Amino acid sequence: MGGVLLSGERGTGKSTAVRAFAQMIAGQLPVTLPINATEDRLVGGWKVNELIGGNAVWQRGLLENADEKGMLYVDEVNLLDDHIVNIILDVTSTGIESLSLKAKWSLRFDGTVASILACWLTCFKLILGEEMILL
């Protein structure tokens, strides 16, 4: 399993449930992907202010940060650009994030946290009657 999609009516506590689960499991909030995220913000890129000054400084992307924390939270996935969704799906299916500017590196998206999340959300589904789709 590569992730969990929680679906339900507005105001039913989906976001709250995910954040509470992350706090319970990891002791911290998950990395949140903003709706207006760009490719360089997602996978990383050069810091523009540093480049202008002549220094090439790499800025880590949200996927790499999520790899460390163990969870990436995407709210309103239907509003994301198709290209961003494709990158996320590629990384979660292969576990490899690659860029032409930087060598490939392997991420730990192995489903362990997602498996625990699926069990916890199954309980949530039974309590609140939420509709849930496992990916």
RODO-597060 format. One record per atom (N, C-alpha, C): residue number from 1; atom name; x negated, y, z. Coordinates in pm, 1 decimal, always signed. Atoms other than C-alpha are relative to their C-alpha. Layout:
BEGIN
PT  nr  atom  px  py  pz
PT  NUM  CA  X  Y  Z
...
// end
This chain:
BEGIN
PT  nr  atom  px  py  pz
PT  1  N  -84.3  -116.5  +0.0
PT  1  CA  +0.0  +0.0  +0.0
PT  1  C  -89.2  +123.3  +0.0
PT  2  N  +81.6  -118.6  +10.9
PT  2  CA  -141.1  +336.0  -99.0
PT  2  C  +57.7  +123.3  +64.4
PT  3  N  -60.0  -116.8  -62.3
PT  3  CA  +98.3  +569.2  +80.2
PT  3  C  +145.0  -23.8  +31.6
PT  4  N  -140.4  +7.5  -37.5
PT  4  CA  +445.5  +638.4  +204.5
PT  4  C  +69.7  +125.0  -50.1
PT  5  N  -82.4  -112.0  +42.5
PT  5  CA  +713.6  +857.1  +52.8
PT  5  C  +123.5  +0.5  +87.6
PT  6  N  -114.6  -14.2  -87.9
PT  6  CA  +971.6  +978.8  +300.9
PT  6  C  +97.5  +94.5  -66.7
PT  7  N  -99.2  -78.9  +71.1
PT  7  CA  +1290.4  +1105.8  +143.2
PT  7  C  +123.7  +17.2  +86.9
PT  8  N  -121.3  -23.3  -76.7
PT  8  CA  +1596.1  +1262.5  +300.9
PT  8  C  +50.5  +140.8  -19.5
PT  9  N  -60.0  -132.6  +8.7
PT  9  CA  +1822.2  +1561.5  +328.6
PT  9  C  -86.0  +103.3  +71.6
PT  10  N  +71.8  -111.0  -61.4
PT  10  CA  +1682.5  +1897.4  +424.7
PT  10  C  +34.4  +8.6  +149.6
PT  11  N  -23.5  -18.0  -142.5
PT  11  CA  +1637.3  +1945.0  +799.2
PT  11  C  +12.6  -127.7  +81.6
PT  12  N  -13.4  +126.5  -73.9
PT  12  CA  +1627.0  +1575.6  +896.1
PT  12  C  -126.3  -37.7  +76.9
PT  13  N  +118.6  +24.5  -81.8
PT  13  CA  +1278.9  +1595.1  +1049.4
PT  13  C  -109.8  -79.4  -65.9
PT  14  N  +103.3  +77.3  +70.5
PT  14  CA  +1063.2  +1433.9  +780.2
PT  14  C  -139.5  +55.3  +29.0
PT  15  N  +130.6  -62.3  -23.0
PT  15  CA  +776.5  +1681.6  +816.0
PT  15  C  -41.7  -12.6  +145.9
PT  16  N  +28.7  +12.0  -143.1
PT  16  CA  +799.0  +1675.1  +1193.8
PT  16  C  -43.5  -142.1  +33.9
PT  17  N  +35.5  +140.0  -25.4
PT  17  CA  +785.8  +1294.9  +1193.2
PT  17  C  -142.1  -30.8  -46.8
PT  18  N  +134.8  +24.2  +52.8
PT  18  CA  +472.7  +1289.9  +976.3
PT  18  C  -105.0  +65.9  +88.5
PT  19  N  +97.0  -70.8  -85.2
PT  19  CA  +295.1  +1550.0  +1189.5
PT  19  C  -12.0  -66.2  +137.3
PT  20  N  +2.9  +67.6  -130.2
PT  20  CA  +392.9  +1372.6  +1511.6
PT  20  C  -75.8  -131.7  -10.2
PT  21  N  +71.7  +125.8  +20.1
PT  21  CA  +266.1  +1042.7  +1372.2
PT  21  C  -150.3  +24.2  -8.7
PT  22  N  +142.6  -30.4  +14.5
PT  22  CA  -66.5  +1199.0  +1273.6
PT  22  C  -61.3  +36.4  +135.0
PT  23  N  +49.2  -36.7  -133.3
PT  23  CA  -105.0  +1349.2  +1621.3
PT  23  C  -13.2  -125.4  +87.1
PT  24  N  +0.5  +121.8  -80.0
PT  24  CA  -22.0  +1012.4  +1775.6
PT  24  C  -116.3  -92.7  -38.4
PT  25  N  +102.2  +93.4  +48.8
PT  25  CA  -263.4  +809.2  +1560.1
PT  25  C  -140.2  +60.8  +1.9
PT  26  N  +133.4  -59.2  +16.9
PT  26  CA  -550.4  +1049.4  +1490.9
PT  26  C  -30.2  +111.0  +99.9
PT  27  N  +21.9  -108.8  -94.3
PT  27  CA  -502.6  +1315.5  +1759.6
PT  27  C  -17.9  +134.2  -66.1
PT  28  N  +12.5  -126.1  +73.0
PT  28  CA  -494.0  +1587.3  +1494.0
PT  28  C  +102.5  +2.8  -112.5
PT  29  N  -94.0  -13.4  +110.8
PT  29  CA  -269.1  +1723.0  +1223.1
PT  29  C  -64.4  -49.5  -128.9
PT  30  N  +57.1  +44.3  +126.6
PT  30  CA  -309.9  +1578.9  +873.3
PT  30  C  -43.2  +117.6  -85.8
PT  31  N  +36.5  -102.3  +97.9
PT  31  CA  -472.3  +1773.7  +590.3
PT  31  C  +123.5  +23.1  -86.7
PT  32  N  -120.8  -32.9  +75.9
PT  32  CA  -185.5  +1953.7  +416.3
PT  32  C  -37.8  +58.1  -135.5
PT  33  N  +23.4  -48.5  +135.7
PT  33  CA  -187.6  +2005.2  +40.8
PT  33  C  +102.6  +108.2  -32.2
PT  34  N  -95.6  -105.9  +34.6
PT  34  CA  -34.2  +2343.2  -49.1
PT  34  C  +57.9  -22.2  -139.8
PT  35  N  -67.7  +18.1  +128.8
PT  35  CA  +211.5  +2350.1  -337.8
PT  35  C  -78.2  +65.0  -113.6
PT  36  N  +72.8  -72.6  +104.1
PT  36  CA  -7.4  +2599.2  -528.7
PT  36  C  -146.7  -43.4  -9.7
PT  37  N  +138.8  +47.4  +1.4
PT  37  CA  -325.7  +2389.1  -491.9
PT  37  C  -52.2  -12.7  -142.9
PT  38  N  +66.5  +13.6  +129.7
PT  38  CA  -569.6  +2401.8  -781.3
PT  38  C  -93.2  -120.8  +5.2
PT  39  N  +88.0  +116.4  +7.0
PT  39  CA  -799.7  +2124.5  -899.9
PT  39  C  -125.7  +19.5  +84.2
PT  40  N  +122.7  -21.4  -76.8
PT  40  CA  -1108.5  +2283.3  -745.8
PT  40  C  +26.6  -2.8  +149.9
PT  41  N  -33.7  +7.1  -142.7
PT  41  CA  -931.4  +2315.9  -410.4
PT  41  C  +25.4  -144.5  +42.4
PT  42  N  -30.8  +140.1  -29.5
PT  42  CA  -821.8  +1951.9  -429.1
PT  42  C  -125.7  -85.9  +3.9
PT  43  N  +117.8  +87.5  +8.4
PT  43  CA  -1151.1  +1790.4  -533.0
PT  43  C  -130.6  +68.1  +38.6
PT  44  N  +121.6  -72.0  -37.2
PT  44  CA  -1399.1  +2062.3  -437.1
PT  44  C  -53.8  +80.1  -116.9
PT  45  N  +58.7  -83.4  +104.2
PT  45  CA  -1599.8  +2317.4  -627.7
PT  45  C  -99.2  +97.5  +60.2
PT  46  N  +98.5  -96.8  -45.8
PT  46  CA  -1851.9  +2593.9  -607.1
PT  46  C  +68.9  +117.6  +66.8
PT  47  N  -51.3  -120.8  -65.6
PT  47  CA  -1790.6  +2885.6  -369.1
PT  47  C  -33.0  +118.1  -89.8
PT  48  N  +17.2  -106.9  +97.8
PT  48  CA  -1737.9  +3176.6  -606.8
PT  48  C  -80.4  +116.0  +57.2
PT  49  N  +74.1  -112.1  -60.2
PT  49  CA  -1863.7  +3444.4  -366.1
PT  49  C  -149.0  -28.8  +7.7
PT  50  N  +141.2  +38.7  -7.5
PT  50  CA  -2188.9  +3252.4  -321.3
PT  50  C  -62.5  -4.9  -139.4
PT  51  N  +51.3  +5.7  +137.2
PT  51  CA  -2226.5  +3192.2  -695.8
PT  51  C  -31.4  +138.8  -54.4
PT  52  N  +22.5  -137.5  +44.8
PT  52  CA  -2194.0  +3563.0  -764.9
PT  52  C  -130.5  +54.2  +57.9
PT  53  N  +124.0  -43.1  -64.9
PT  53  CA  -2477.8  +3618.4  -519.0
PT  53  C  -121.7  -81.5  -41.3
PT  54  N  +112.3  +79.0  +49.7
PT  54  CA  -2692.6  +3360.4  -699.2
PT  54  C  -24.7  -130.1  +74.8
PT  55  N  +16.2  +124.9  -74.5
PT  55  CA  -2649.0  +3072.3  -453.8
PT  55  C  +108.5  -99.0  -39.6
PT  56  N  -96.5  +104.3  +33.6
PT  56  CA  -2484.1  +2748.6  -560.4
PT  56  C  +32.8  -78.7  +127.1
PT  57  N  -42.5  +66.0  -123.5
PT  57  CA  -2294.2  +2637.2  -248.9
PT  57  C  +128.4  -77.2  -28.8
PT  58  N  -114.3  +87.0  +25.7
PT  58  CA  -2053.5  +2343.8  -272.6
PT  58  C  +103.7  +12.0  +111.8
PT  59  N  -110.3  -1.1  -96.6
PT  59  CA  -1712.8  +2366.8  -103.0
PT  59  C  +76.1  -130.7  -14.1
PT  60  N  -71.4  +127.7  +0.6
PT  60  CA  -1551.8  +2038.4  -6.9
PT  60  C  +146.8  +22.2  -34.9
PT  61  N  -141.2  -7.7  +35.4
PT  61  CA  -1205.7  +1966.8  -141.3
PT  61  C  +89.2  -60.4  +106.7
PT  62  N  -96.8  +50.9  -95.5
PT  62  CA  -890.3  +1873.9  +42.9
PT  62  C  -0.5  -153.2  +5.8
PT  63  N  +5.0  +146.6  -0.9
PT  63  CA  -922.8  +1508.2  -62.7
PT  63  C  -113.2  -51.7  +88.0
PT  64  N  +113.1  +40.1  -83.6
PT  64  CA  -1261.9  +1481.2  +101.9
PT  64  C  +29.8  +27.6  +148.1
PT  65  N  -39.9  -30.1  -138.0
PT  65  CA  -1128.0  +1650.4  +415.8
PT  65  C  +102.5  -101.1  +50.2
PT  66  N  -102.0  +98.3  -37.9
PT  66  CA  -828.9  +1415.2  +417.4
PT  66  C  -62.6  -137.0  +22.5
PT  67  N  +69.5  +127.1  -18.3
PT  67  CA  -1065.1  +1120.4  +383.7
PT  67  C  -58.6  -9.5  +139.9
PT  68  N  +55.6  -2.4  -136.2
PT  68  CA  -1233.8  +1223.5  +708.4
PT  68  C  +108.9  -12.2  +105.3
PT  69  N  -108.1  +2.5  -98.7
PT  69  CA  -906.6  +1279.0  +892.4
PT  69  C  +88.5  -123.7  -13.4
PT  70  N  -77.4  +122.4  +18.8
PT  70  CA  -742.6  +970.3  +742.6
PT  70  C  +138.8  +19.7  -57.2
PT  71  N  -134.9  -20.4  +51.9
PT  71  CA  -428.5  +1134.9  +606.6
PT  71  C  +9.4  +130.4  -78.2
PT  72  N  -31.2  -118.0  +80.7
PT  72  CA  -320.2  +1375.5  +333.0
PT  72  C  +150.8  +14.3  -0.4
PT  73  N  -143.5  -26.3  -5.7
PT  73  CA  +22.8  +1532.9  +376.5
PT  73  C  +38.5  +89.5  -117.1
PT  74  N  -48.4  -76.1  +114.9
PT  74  CA  +203.7  +1650.5  +63.1
PT  74  C  +149.9  +19.8  +17.4
PT  75  N  -141.9  -32.2  -11.2
PT  75  CA  +537.3  +1825.6  +112.0
PT  75  C  +45.8  +52.9  -135.3
PT  76  N  -56.1  -45.1  +127.7
PT  76  CA  +758.6  +1887.2  -190.7
PT  76  C  -88.4  -42.0  -117.9
PT  77  N  +88.6  +50.7  +105.8
PT  77  CA  +552.1  +1666.0  -421.3
PT  77  C  +56.2  +30.1  -138.6
PT  78  N  -61.9  -29.5  +129.9
PT  78  CA  +800.7  +1737.5  -702.1
PT  78  C  -34.5  +139.9  -52.0
PT  79  N  +36.3  -135.3  +42.5
PT  79  CA  +682.1  +2100.6  -709.0
PT  79  C  -147.0  +13.4  -39.1
PT  80  N  +141.9  -4.9  +36.2
PT  80  CA  +314.9  +2013.3  -763.9
PT  80  C  -18.9  -9.6  -151.2
PT  81  N  +37.5  +11.0  +140.3
PT  81  CA  +151.5  +2051.6  -1103.1
PT  81  C  -28.8  -147.1  -31.7
PT  82  N  +19.7  +140.8  +39.2
PT  82  CA  +144.6  +1717.7  -1291.2
PT  82  C  -146.3  -41.5  +6.6
PT  83  N  +143.0  +30.4  -1.1
PT  83  CA  -233.6  +1736.4  -1321.3
PT  83  C  -49.3  -30.1  +142.3
PT  84  N  +37.9  +20.3  -140.1
PT  84  CA  -271.9  +1761.0  -941.5
PT  84  C  +53.5  -135.1  +48.7
PT  85  N  -59.2  +129.0  -38.9
PT  85  CA  -36.1  +1466.2  -887.9
PT  85  C  -80.4  -114.6  -60.6
PT  86  N  +79.7  +104.9  +65.0
PT  86  CA  -237.1  +1260.5  -1139.0
PT  86  C  -133.4  -21.5  +70.5
PT  87  N  +127.0  +12.6  -72.7
PT  87  CA  -562.0  +1333.1  -952.5
PT  87  C  +21.9  -76.4  +130.1
PT  88  N  -28.7  +67.2  -126.7
PT  88  CA  -406.9  +1225.2  -622.4
PT  88  C  +28.0  -148.4  -23.2
PT  89  N  -31.1  +140.3  +29.8
PT  89  CA  -268.2  +906.0  -776.7
PT  89  C  -125.0  -76.9  -41.1
PT  90  N  +125.4  +65.6  +41.1
PT  90  CA  -605.1  +825.4  -939.4
PT  90  C  -87.9  -31.4  +120.0
PT  91  N  +86.2  +19.6  -116.8
PT  91  CA  -793.9  +871.3  -613.1
PT  91  C  +56.0  -107.6  +91.8
PT  92  N  -57.8  +99.5  -89.9
PT  92  CA  -548.4  +665.9  -408.7
PT  92  C  -1.5  -139.7  -60.5
PT  93  N  +1.0  +133.8  +60.4
PT  93  CA  -543.3  +381.2  -662.0
PT  93  C  -141.1  -56.2  -16.6
PT  94  N  +136.3  +49.1  +22.2
PT  94  CA  -919.6  +363.2  -725.4
PT  94  C  -90.5  +18.1  +120.7
PT  95  N  +87.0  -31.3  -113.0
PT  95  CA  -1064.3  +510.0  -406.1
PT  95  C  -121.4  +80.9  -41.5
PT  96  N  +115.1  -75.7  +51.0
PT  96  CA  -1306.1  +709.7  -625.9
PT  96  C  +46.7  +137.3  -46.0
PT  97  N  -24.0  -136.9  +43.8
PT  97  CA  -1306.7  +1083.8  -671.0
PT  97  C  -122.4  +40.0  -81.3
PT  98  N  +116.5  -35.7  +79.9
PT  98  CA  -1526.1  +1206.6  -955.2
PT  98  C  +18.7  +135.9  -64.7
PT  99  N  +3.9  -130.2  +66.2
PT  99  CA  -1621.2  +1538.4  -1105.4
PT  99  C  -115.5  +0.6  -98.4
PT  100  N  +111.7  -10.2  +93.4
PT  100  CA  -1835.0  +1629.5  -1401.2
PT  100  C  -113.1  +83.3  +59.9
PT  101  N  +101.4  -85.7  -60.4
PT  101  CA  -2018.8  +1882.1  -1181.3
PT  101  C  -79.4  -68.8  +110.7
PT  102  N  +60.3  +65.3  -114.9
PT  102  CA  -2108.2  +1636.9  -907.6
PT  102  C  +10.3  -150.9  -18.3
PT  103  N  -2.9  +145.6  +10.0
PT  103  CA  -2187.2  +1267.2  -877.9
PT  103  C  +125.8  -56.0  +65.6
PT  104  N  -116.4  +65.2  -59.5
PT  104  CA  -1909.7  +1022.5  -788.6
PT  104  C  -26.9  -33.8  +145.3
PT  105  N  +12.5  +48.1  -137.4
PT  105  CA  -1844.3  +945.9  -426.5
PT  105  C  +123.5  -82.4  +32.4
PT  106  N  -107.8  +90.8  -34.1
PT  106  CA  -1627.9  +679.1  -271.2
PT  106  C  +70.8  +48.5  +126.1
PT  107  N  -78.8  -39.3  -115.5
PT  107  CA  -1346.6  +757.4  -30.9
PT  107  C  +62.1  -124.1  +63.4
PT  108  N  -52.4  +113.5  -74.3
PT  108  CA  -1191.6  +530.5  +232.6
PT  108  C  +150.9  -14.7  -9.9
PT  109  N  -144.7  +14.1  +9.3
PT  109  CA  -830.4  +544.2  +109.3
PT  109  C  +33.6  -147.8  -18.1
PT  110  N  -20.8  +144.6  +7.8
PT  110  CA  -784.5  +177.6  +194.1
PT  110  C  +137.0  -43.8  +48.4
PT  111  N  -135.4  +34.3  -39.3
PT  111  CA  -428.0  +192.5  +322.9
PT  111  C  +16.2  -34.4  +146.6
PT  112  N  -11.5  +38.0  -139.9
PT  112  CA  -506.9  +117.8  +688.8
PT  112  C  +93.8  +92.8  +75.1
PT  113  N  -86.4  -96.1  -67.1
PT  113  CA  -351.5  +435.9  +823.3
PT  113  C  +139.4  -5.0  -61.5
PT  114  N  -129.5  +7.4  +67.1
PT  114  CA  -75.8  +407.3  +562.5
PT  114  C  +79.5  -120.7  +48.0
PT  115  N  -69.7  +118.8  -49.5
PT  115  CA  +6.7  +56.6  +687.6
PT  115  C  +61.1  +26.0  +136.6
PT  116  N  -51.6  -34.5  -132.2
PT  116  CA  +43.2  +182.8  +1043.9
PT  116  C  +115.9  +97.5  -15.4
PT  117  N  -105.5  -97.8  +23.8
PT  117  CA  +249.2  +475.5  +913.2
PT  117  C  +127.8  -69.5  -48.1
PT  118  N  -117.6  +71.2  +51.4
PT  118  CA  +480.5  +235.7  +726.6
PT  118  C  +76.4  -68.4  +112.8
PT  119  N  -65.8  +64.9  -114.1
PT  119  CA  +551.4  +39.8  +1046.3
PT  119  C  +72.0  +102.7  +85.4
PT  120  N  -58.4  -103.0  -83.6
PT  120  CA  +613.8  +357.3  +1242.6
PT  120  C  +121.4  +62.0  -67.7
PT  121  N  -111.2  -60.9  +71.5
PT  121  CA  +836.7  +504.4  +971.8
PT  121  C  +117.6  -95.6  -14.9
PT  122  N  -108.9  +97.1  +2.0
PT  122  CA  +1038.1  +180.7  +955.9
PT  122  C  +83.5  +15.7  +126.2
PT  123  N  -71.2  -26.0  -124.9
PT  123  CA  +1127.2  +241.2  +1320.1
PT  123  C  +77.7  +131.1  -10.4
PT  124  N  -64.6  -129.4  +19.4
PT  124  CA  +1206.2  +603.8  +1232.0
PT  124  C  +124.3  -15.7  -86.7
PT  125  N  -111.5  +24.4  +90.8
PT  125  CA  +1431.6  +479.5  +951.1
PT  125  C  +116.6  -64.4  +75.3
PT  126  N  -104.3  +67.2  -76.1
PT  126  CA  +1623.0  +251.5  +1187.3
PT  126  C  +69.9  +95.7  +95.8
PT  127  N  -57.5  -93.8  -96.8
PT  127  CA  +1673.2  +533.2  +1438.4
PT  127  C  +85.3  +105.8  -68.8
PT  128  N  -69.9  -112.4  +63.7
PT  128  CA  +1775.5  +812.7  +1198.5
PT  128  C  +71.4  -34.3  -129.8
PT  129  N  -65.2  +39.4  +123.9
PT  129  CA  +1894.9  +617.6  +896.1
PT  129  C  -58.6  +66.7  -123.3
PT  130  N  +65.6  -65.1  +113.5
PT  130  CA  +1641.1  +787.1  +664.7
PT  130  C  -21.0  -98.8  -113.9
PT  131  N  +32.5  +79.7  +116.3
PT  131  CA  +1589.8  +660.4  +312.8
PT  131  C  -151.2  +8.7  -19.9
PT  132  N  +146.1  +0.1  +9.3
PT  132  CA  +1226.7  +554.1  +267.2
PT  132  C  -42.5  -86.9  -116.8
PT  133  N  +53.5  +75.6  +112.7
PT  133  CA  +1032.4  +439.1  -38.3
PT  133  C  -147.5  -23.2  +25.3
PT  134  N  +141.8  +31.6  -17.4
PT  134  CA  +698.9  +258.1  +0.5
PT  134  C  -64.5  -5.7  -136.9
PT  135  N  +72.8  -0.3  +127.0
PT  135  CA  +446.2  +317.0  -277.6
PT  135  C  -106.3  -107.3  +0.9
// end
